[in-house]
Amino acid sequence: MTDYASLVGDTAAFKTIEGDKRSGRLSHAYLVISADGKIKEYLKIFAKLMACENPEPCGQCRVCRLIDSENCPDVCFYPKNGTSVLTEDVNDIIEKCYLKPVEGDKKIFIICRGETMNASAQNKLLKTLEEPPRGVHIIIGSASEFPLLPTVRSRTEKLEIPPFSSDRLFAALSGECPDAERLKTAIACGDGTAGKTLELYGDENFARISELAGRVLAEMKSSRQVLKFSSEIAAEKADPEDFFSALEVRIRDLLVENEGRPELASERETVAAEGFNTASLICALEKINEARKRKKFNGNGAMLTEWLLFAILEGKHKWQKS
């Protein structure tokens, strides 16, 4: 089991709601911003924090267990169907917010994927956000605040869940992800989020891409090998960004190894890549960033990957001669 509570429990967002509860001033509406695909799990923790009789969510009482299983009559989750928050979801919130709580003294409405709410649904929610019935609290989770109308944002207290550190993610996810080396690679490419990390950990294709990135650095010495590796990468049919990320992790490990700081590596065995010095490794990282920029305008992933490999090889030879 993933320990989401250990991840979110030390954030400013958690501490804000905790302080609001302690002072008896829980906001009627919170807007939680997080790009993490597991944001729903964090919103559950916030709901437990608000509804549990203990100062912090115990996870063991009836209310906490019902929230975890999404069966608490006083805590409703949206969208009800599909992946977008619809007008009928908002209608349901407006109707249910006038019903008395069953388990305690609060009714909590959790809107996940708030960024999918269209303008009509948001406008319909405005009055409830501004003047909710007593004991009603609304938590909106969104990957970004900008898809939400200024009128919605102004009626909520904004909280943010920033990316997590590698150590915190490893501690929280190791129970669910027993392969330590594979987990560390996924964390290094997971943008500081549990959702992306778990997705990569469970992706057999990404494991092969990571191994392939190591081989590229260890074995690529000529343009003929560039074509060979670009064909192998294309055969995996992976998102180019996954290859860029895996390659970036490998290069950063080589860089800190070259600089005599192996303790800063991602804690996996560094590939034996001859011919790369500090300058050529920095050049390779710059080329990866350039490839990411080019990706926005070039949908041909195979061509872009081939360009990147040639650019890295060219930089390697250039700095060998310097």
C-alpha positions, 0 to 999 in steps of 0.5 A: 500500500502507498502511504499517501498520508506521509507524502501530503502530511508535511505539506503547507496545504495539509498544515493549513487545513489542520490549523483551520480545523484547530481554530474552528475556522475551516474554509467553506471552499478550498482549491487544491492545485496539484499536477499529481495524478493521485490528487484524489488520494490527497483530497481524501486525506484532507476530507478525513482531516476535516471530518475525523474527530481526532486532531489528525486523520486516524485512518481507523475510525468509521468515518475515515474508513468510509471516506477511504472506500468512498462510501461515507454519506457525508463525503461525496466525490465528483465526477460521478461518471467519466473523467469530466465534471459535468453540470449534472454533477454540480446540480447534485452538489447543490441538491445534496448540500441542503441535506443534513449530515448523517455521520457527523456535523459536516458535509464535504463535497470533493471535486476531482479534475476541476480543470475539466469543469466547463464555464456553465458548470462553474457558473452554476456552482458560484452561489453555493461557493459563496453562500453554502449552507452551514457545515458544508465544505467544498474541496476542488482539486485541479491540475492548474488554477487557470482553467477555472473562472476568476469568480470561482478562484476568488471564492476559494482558499487556494492551496498547492501540493508541490512536487515531492522529494525523491526520498519522500517518494521512495519511502511512501511507494516502496511498500507497493513497489518492491523493486528498489532500482526500478522504483528509483529510476521511475522516481527520477523520471516521475516529475516529483509526483506519485502518479507519474512514478507509479505509472512508470514503475508499472510500465514494462516498456519504460523499463526497456527504454531506461535500459536502452538509454544506458546502452546508447551512452555506452555503445553509441560511437558512430553515425551508423550506431545512431541509426541502429539505436533510433530504430530500436527506440522507434520499435518500442513505440514509446513517448519520446519524452520517456526516452528523453527522461531516461536518458537525462537521468543516465547523463546526470548520473555520469555527470556527478560521477565525473565531478566526483560526487557519486552520492548525488546520483540516482543510486543506480549503477552508472553506465560505463560510457567512455569518451564523455567528459563534463563538457560533452555531458552538459552539452547532451543535457542542453540538447535534451532540453532543445529536443523537448522544445522542438517536440512542441512543433514536431510531431515526428518522434522518430525523427526528433529522437534521431536528431537528438542522438546525432547531436549528442554524438556530435557534442561528444566528438567535439569536446573530445578534441577540445 
